[in-house]
Amino acid sequence: MAGFLLGVLVHFTLISLSYFNLKSKIRQSKFTEIIFNRDPSFGSKRFVAKDHNTANRKIDDKLPWRMFVNMGILSWETTTDNVSAQMQQAIIAEKETFQTTTTIQHLIRVSEMVGSKNQAQEFKDNLENLIAACLAGGPNAFKVYGDAVGSSIDKLPDYHENFLSFLFPKQLGGLWGKASDQSEIVNLLFLNSRIAEKYDNLPLGDPDGKGITPVESYRQVSEYFQRMLVSIHDDPKVSSAKNWFTVLEGPEQFFMYIVFCIGLLLLIQNMKIIRSNPAAAQYKASLTNINKSEPSLTNVEKYSLILYRWVLIALPSLGFIGTKRGLSEALGKADTIVRANTQINQALAVSSVSETMGVAFTSTLVGLILLMLLLTTELILKYKNVTWNES
């Protein structure tokens, strides 16, 4: 029981720290470091230039178009006239803050400019926290956001994680709730800022006078938001934090930490047994060599030695089970890549499959690492002549 509780506590501590670290990195991520670095024609000085000469104004006009081209929303055959007027105005208005604002803050500001809803600063802070929690896979974050948008778009609760959820692995379900992807988060943001409502009320035809229909304009807005959220996961700091979180997501990892802690406590207990009973050092802890009539060892001492051997077998076995389960789940999602009707949906489908496979292979890695830690501890005990593994 002590080993089980210790394992739960270790897992709770690690998954809590890794989650809040991931959430923090997501909130700090800046899209300029990801998107603009891909185009050498973008320089940081051009975004913060204070003079307003003709050259800088010309760059401002082309900025939204070049961003859309770099993100794959528009092709190189298009021109600046193919950019939605609402998005062009919003991006140019945000140009001066590109170097200081984070990706989520930028999307909130753009959503207000494109939509028809301005909110108080407290609302924006809560929204930023909630979007970051949704992207990090926080406990019931998407449900809280969806319920708030569905009930009243004028109020948004201050989201706080339920720490009881961290007692259980994320993929086991239950207290963690439904996972969300970028497209679902964008849909809620559009409802919240009334972007969807605004485009629903636009007349058919060409309201901007630029040859852009409301459907095409809405597509540009939607893909821009989704690709911005995708760019957050391209941030190296976010990717690194997500890798640590992946180590703790699956149910197999949860049980591996419990088994490891049980093995660690057995190691300490067996060391005490050997010190108090020298005959235990001669006892071979295998089921084929059990001598039930051995008077110098009690049944509890025998089973303690044998259980440790089971722990050494169980750790890699749980890792392989997690890999097998994860690969099966990833193959079940593979058809979403083929069924994706847009480039961004295809990218999201590939990301979902690769993330599942990442958790799968991480299971084996965690099992082998924990096994090595126990074997290293046993090796240290052998060096001190207190092992029970010698004949």
CORJO-V387502 format. One record per pair of residues at least 4 apart in sequence whose C-alpha atoms are under 7 Angstrom apart, sorted by the first residue. I is the first residue (numbers start at 1). J is the second residue. Records with the same first field share a line. If there is no record, write none. Layout:
I: J ; J
//
This chain:
1: 5
2: 6
3: 7 ; 258 ; 261 ; 262 ; 265
4: 8 ; 258 ; 262
5: 9
6: 10 ; 261
7: 11 ; 257 ; 258 ; 261
8: 12 ; 167 ; 258
9: 13
10: 14
11: 15 ; 254 ; 257
12: 16 ; 166 ; 167
13: 17
14: 18
15: 19 ; 166 ; 245 ; 248
16: 20 ; 166
17: 21
18: 22 ; 241 ; 244 ; 245
19: 23 ; 245
20: 24
21: 25 ; 241
22: 26 ; 136 ; 238 ; 241 ; 242
23: 27 ; 132 ; 133 ; 136
24: 28
25: 29 ; 237 ; 238
26: 132 ; 232 ; 238
27: 102 ; 104 ; 132
28: 102
29: 102 ; 103 ; 232 ; 235
30: 101 ; 102 ; 103
31: 35 ; 102 ; 103 ; 228 ; 231 ; 232
32: 36 ; 98 ; 99
33: 37
34: 231 ; 235
36: 42
44: 48
45: 49
47: 95 ; 96
48: 96
52: 56 ; 57
53: 57
54: 58
55: 59
56: 60
57: 61
58: 62
59: 63
60: 92
62: 66 ; 80
63: 67
64: 68 ; 88 ; 91
65: 69 ; 80 ; 83
66: 70
67: 71
68: 72 ; 73 ; 74
69: 73 ; 74 ; 75 ; 76
73: 220 ; 223
74: 78
78: 82
81: 210
82: 212
83: 88
84: 88 ; 212 ; 217
85: 89 ; 208
86: 90 ; 114
87: 91 ; 114 ; 221
88: 92
89: 93
90: 94 ; 110 ; 113 ; 114
91: 95
94: 98
97: 101
101: 105 ; 106
102: 106
103: 107 ; 228
104: 108 ; 128
105: 109 ; 128
106: 110
107: 111 ; 225
108: 112
109: 113
110: 114
111: 115 ; 193
112: 116 ; 117 ; 118 ; 193
114: 195
115: 193 ; 194 ; 195 ; 198
116: 193 ; 194 ; 195
117: 193 ; 194
119: 123 ; 124
120: 124
121: 125
122: 126
123: 127 ; 156
124: 128
125: 129
126: 130 ; 156 ; 157 ; 158 ; 159
127: 131
128: 132
129: 133
130: 134 ; 141 ; 145 ; 159
131: 135
132: 136
133: 137 ; 138 ; 141
134: 138 ; 141 ; 142 ; 180
137: 179
138: 161
139: 161 ; 162 ; 165 ; 175 ; 176 ; 177
140: 144 ; 176 ; 177 ; 178
141: 145
142: 146 ; 180
143: 147
144: 148
145: 149
146: 150 ; 188
147: 151
148: 152 ; 153 ; 156
149: 153 ; 188 ; 192
153: 192
165: 175 ; 176
169: 248 ; 249 ; 250 ; 251 ; 254
170: 176 ; 249 ; 250
171: 249 ; 250 ; 251
172: 251
173: 177
180: 184
181: 185
182: 186 ; 226 ; 229
183: 187 ; 226
184: 188
185: 189
186: 190 ; 225 ; 226
187: 191
188: 192
189: 193
190: 194 ; 195 ; 196
191: 195 ; 196
194: 198
195: 199
196: 200
197: 201
198: 202
199: 214
202: 214
203: 207
205: 213
206: 210 ; 211 ; 212 ; 213
208: 212
212: 216 ; 217
213: 217
214: 218
215: 219
216: 220
217: 221
218: 222
219: 223
220: 224
221: 225
222: 226
223: 227 ; 344
224: 228
225: 229
226: 230
227: 231
228: 232
230: 234
231: 235
232: 238
233: 238 ; 239
234: 239
235: 239
236: 240
237: 241
238: 242
239: 243
240: 244
241: 245
242: 246
243: 247
245: 249
246: 359
247: 359 ; 362
248: 253 ; 254
250: 254 ; 359
251: 255
252: 256 ; 318 ; 319 ; 322 ; 363
253: 257 ; 363
254: 258
255: 259
256: 260 ; 315 ; 318 ; 367
257: 261
258: 262
259: 263 ; 311 ; 315
260: 264 ; 370
261: 265
262: 266
263: 267 ; 308 ; 311
264: 268
265: 269
266: 270 ; 304 ; 308
267: 271
268: 272
269: 273
270: 274 ; 304 ; 305
271: 275 ; 386
272: 276
273: 277
274: 278 ; 280 ; 281 ; 386 ; 388
279: 283 ; 296
280: 388
281: 387 ; 388 ; 389 ; 390
282: 388 ; 390 ; 391
283: 388 ; 391
284: 289 ; 389 ; 391
285: 305 ; 306 ; 309
286: 290 ; 306
297: 301 ; 302
298: 302
299: 303
300: 304
301: 305
302: 306
303: 307
304: 308
305: 309
306: 310
307: 311
308: 312
309: 313
310: 314
311: 315
312: 371
313: 317
314: 318
315: 319 ; 367 ; 371
316: 320 ; 364 ; 367 ; 368
317: 321
318: 322 ; 367
319: 323 ; 363 ; 364 ; 366 ; 367
320: 324 ; 363 ; 364
321: 325
322: 326 ; 360 ; 363
323: 327 ; 360 ; 361 ; 363 ; 364
324: 328
325: 329
326: 330 ; 356 ; 357 ; 359 ; 360
327: 331 ; 357 ; 360
328: 332
329: 333
330: 334 ; 353 ; 356 ; 357
333: 353
334: 353
335: 339
336: 340 ; 349
337: 346 ; 349 ; 350
340: 345 ; 346
341: 345
342: 346
343: 347
344: 348
345: 349
346: 350
347: 351
348: 352
349: 353
350: 354
351: 355
352: 356
353: 357
354: 358
355: 359
356: 360
357: 361
358: 362
359: 363
361: 365
362: 366
363: 367
364: 368
365: 369
366: 370
367: 371
368: 372
369: 373
370: 374
371: 375
372: 376
373: 377
374: 378
375: 379
376: 380
377: 381
378: 382 ; 387
379: 383
380: 384
381: 385 ; 386 ; 387
382: 386 ; 387
//
